Amino acid sequence: MIYRDIIIVGGGASGMMCAIKAKENSPQKSVAILEKQGRIGRKLLSTGNGRCNLCNEQCSKSDFHGSFAEYFDKFAENVPPKKIIDEFFSLGLLTKTEAEGRIYPISNHASSVLDVLRYRLEFLGIEIICETTVKNIKKIKGNFEIITDDKKFYCEKLVIATGSPASPKLGGTENGLNFLKTLGHKVCKFYPALSPIKVKSDILTSLKGLRVQGKVSLFDGKKLVREEKGEIQFAEKALSGICVFNLSTYLNKVENPYLKVNLMPDFSENLLKEILNKNKKIFSDRTLEDYFTGIFQKKLGIALFKTAEIYPLSRKVSSLEENEINKLTSIIRNWEFQAYKDNDFSKSQACAGGVIGKEINTLTMESKIVKNLYILGECVDIVGDCGGYNLYFAFASGIIAGENL
Ligand SMILES: Cc1cc2nc3c(=O)[nH]c(=O)nc-3n(C[C@H](O)[C@H](O)[C@H](O)COP(=O)(O)OP(=O)(O)OC[C@H]3O[C@@H](n4cnc5c(N)ncnc54)[C@H](O)[C@@H]3O)c2cc1C
């Protein structure tokens, strides 16, 4: 029989931080992390394009979604973003703040974040048991029994920090929710968040990789659900970029999803028409391919003509008629794409869903259903927007649980 006082299932962002705080808080207790992959913190290394946007200077309820977001203010009172930054400072990590309050390591490398966590875990003598996939968990006479392929572990206090199925290649699984359901919790099914949104369009293939600034609005039929401004990235059969990522979190709740892209959100309709009429004069002797010179990349201009069904591109710019300029204006301001919901976790950075907020003690992250059970990170029904909010929540929930174990 292998017994440890505290066992943490999942060696990701929340699990590592929780182990450190638990051992610092109760040095006499034995603490072990069970991790299914060959090493801990693999997902962390890929965050923020390898730079790890580990927190945001300003985290508020409106940056989060899901049933636990209701309790966010109370939760964050005990662990504001500054506490995360201070905690990392005490582990040896220097950080810097970039646009929109995003916090990164000063080294610009996610490996620095992982290394300071790993070194502290080692220093504290925390046992890290890798290549160990937890298959089942039972509560037996006040202790937990944790079953892996070839072993049984027992502990008094159990932490579930197995994350979500987002990015399965980096270790994402939905195992945690299954364990928590079996132990008696109500859970909201995981669905992908912070991911590209698939759309129906043959035109996008030619725009693959192109990035523009603009506004994207998500509609449910005719009803506006939410809009976001920022970078839009075109993919072969999808729209991507930070603003689309943020909208994807809402997709699951939408029946008939549509995206509308405004490529020039800071220009009124009249001003845009004026500019397009001006271009008609300036580039009058050129072909339509050159019409958007000075505004958009050529391939985007061509895609706009195709969408407006204005042909052939060998026509002279001077031949554009008023109704055609009106049509182009309308597409630039309201380029419509029918969107699709799917359950593709492969490109999602996070998941919505998890254990419902009211079943977790906000001040300790202990389950209100099962004594001595703690639930962290993405296993909780809360998901943040892009900007360091999800790692904030992972680290913050790890700190709170660790201090209370
Ligand atoms: C590509 C990418 C980029 C991202 N960039 C950012 C960013 O810049 N900023 C930000 O805030 N967020 C970012 N995120 C989101 C962020 O990484 C997650 O929200 C965060 O890691 C969640 O922490 P966690 O501890 O809940 O889960 P994880 O960090 O995913 O850790 C869960 C761990 O549990 C292990 N595990 C799972 N099942 C089992 C099992 N049955 N037995 C044993 N171990 C198991 C997994 O292998 C994993 O190591 C990004 C995500 C991705 C995929």
The ligand as a MOL file (V3000), in Angstrom:
LIG
                    3D

  0  0  0     0  0            999 V3000
M  V30 BEGIN CTAB
M  V30 COUNTS 53 58 0 0 0
M  V30 BEGIN ATOM
M  V30 1 C -1.3180 26.2040 -26.6910 0
M  V30 2 C -1.8390 26.8130 -25.4160 0
M  V30 3 C -1.4750 28.0960 -25.0810 0
M  V30 4 C -1.9750 28.6790 -23.9100 0
M  V30 5 N -1.5350 29.9270 -23.5590 0
M  V30 6 C -1.9810 30.4780 -22.4140 0
M  V30 7 C -1.4690 31.7310 -21.9710 0
M  V30 8 O -0.5420 32.3020 -22.5550 0
M  V30 9 N -2.0110 32.2760 -20.8410 0
M  V30 10 C -2.9890 31.6350 -20.1200 0
M  V30 11 O -3.4520 32.1810 -19.1120 0
M  V30 12 N -3.4380 30.4070 -20.4780 0
M  V30 13 C -2.9450 29.8090 -21.5840 0
M  V30 14 N -3.3790 28.5610 -21.9260 0
M  V30 15 C -4.3290 27.8660 -21.0260 0
M  V30 16 C -3.5810 27.2740 -19.8000 0
M  V30 17 O -2.4390 26.5720 -20.2350 0
M  V30 18 C -4.4910 26.3280 -19.0050 0
M  V30 19 O -5.6830 26.9970 -18.6820 0
M  V30 20 C -3.7950 25.8540 -17.7230 0
M  V30 21 O -2.6280 25.1410 -18.0220 0
M  V30 22 C -4.7310 24.9900 -16.8970 0
M  V30 23 O -4.0310 24.5250 -15.7790 0
M  V30 24 P -4.4630 23.1680 -15.0730 0
M  V30 25 O -3.5400 22.9660 -13.9580 0
M  V30 26 O -5.9170 23.1920 -14.7960 0
M  V30 27 O -4.2630 22.0380 -16.1930 0
M  V30 28 P -2.9540 21.6160 -17.0040 0
M  V30 29 O -1.9180 22.6490 -16.9260 0
M  V30 30 O -3.4530 21.1710 -18.3260 0
M  V30 31 O -2.4360 20.3430 -16.1890 0
M  V30 32 C -3.1680 19.1450 -16.0960 0
M  V30 33 C -2.1810 18.0080 -15.9310 0
M  V30 34 O -2.8930 16.8230 -15.5670 0
M  V30 35 C -2.3240 15.7120 -16.2440 0
M  V30 36 N -3.3620 14.6580 -16.2970 0
M  V30 37 C -4.5230 14.6690 -16.9820 0
M  V30 38 N -5.2180 13.5230 -16.7460 0
M  V30 39 C -4.4680 12.7740 -15.8890 0
M  V30 40 C -4.6350 11.4970 -15.2850 0
M  V30 41 N -5.7140 10.7330 -15.5070 0
M  V30 42 N -3.6500 11.0220 -14.4540 0
M  V30 43 C -2.5370 11.7720 -14.2020 0
M  V30 44 N -2.3200 12.9980 -14.7760 0
M  V30 45 C -3.2770 13.4860 -15.5920 0
M  V30 46 C -1.9670 16.2940 -17.6070 0
M  V30 47 O -0.9990 15.5050 -18.2590 0
M  V30 48 C -1.4470 17.6790 -17.2220 0
M  V30 49 O -0.0530 17.6800 -16.9900 0
M  V30 50 C -2.8770 27.9500 -23.0700 0
M  V30 51 C -3.2270 26.6410 -23.4240 0
M  V30 52 C -2.7170 26.0750 -24.5730 0
M  V30 53 C -3.0960 24.6520 -24.9140 0
M  V30 END ATOM
M  V30 BEGIN BOND
M  V30 1 1 1 2
M  V30 2 1 2 3
M  V30 3 2 2 52
M  V30 4 2 3 4
M  V30 5 1 4 5
M  V30 6 1 4 50
M  V30 7 2 5 6
M  V30 8 1 6 7
M  V30 9 1 6 13
M  V30 10 2 7 8
M  V30 11 1 7 9
M  V30 12 1 9 10
M  V30 13 2 10 11
M  V30 14 1 10 12
M  V30 15 2 12 13
M  V30 16 1 13 14
M  V30 17 1 14 15
M  V30 18 1 14 50
M  V30 19 1 15 16
M  V30 20 1 16 17
M  V30 21 1 16 18
M  V30 22 1 18 19
M  V30 23 1 18 20
M  V30 24 1 20 21
M  V30 25 1 20 22
M  V30 26 1 22 23
M  V30 27 1 23 24
M  V30 28 2 24 25
M  V30 29 1 24 26
M  V30 30 1 24 27
M  V30 31 1 27 28
M  V30 32 2 28 29
M  V30 33 1 28 30
M  V30 34 1 28 31
M  V30 35 1 31 32
M  V30 36 1 32 33
M  V30 37 1 33 34
M  V30 38 1 33 48
M  V30 39 1 34 35
M  V30 40 1 35 36
M  V30 41 1 35 46
M  V30 42 1 36 37
M  V30 43 1 36 45
M  V30 44 2 37 38
M  V30 45 1 38 39
M  V30 46 1 39 40
M  V30 47 2 39 45
M  V30 48 1 40 41
M  V30 49 2 40 42
M  V30 50 1 42 43
M  V30 51 2 43 44
M  V30 52 1 44 45
M  V30 53 1 46 47
M  V30 54 1 46 48
M  V30 55 1 48 49
M  V30 56 2 50 51
M  V30 57 1 51 52
M  V30 58 1 52 53
M  V30 END BOND
M  V30 END CTAB
M  END
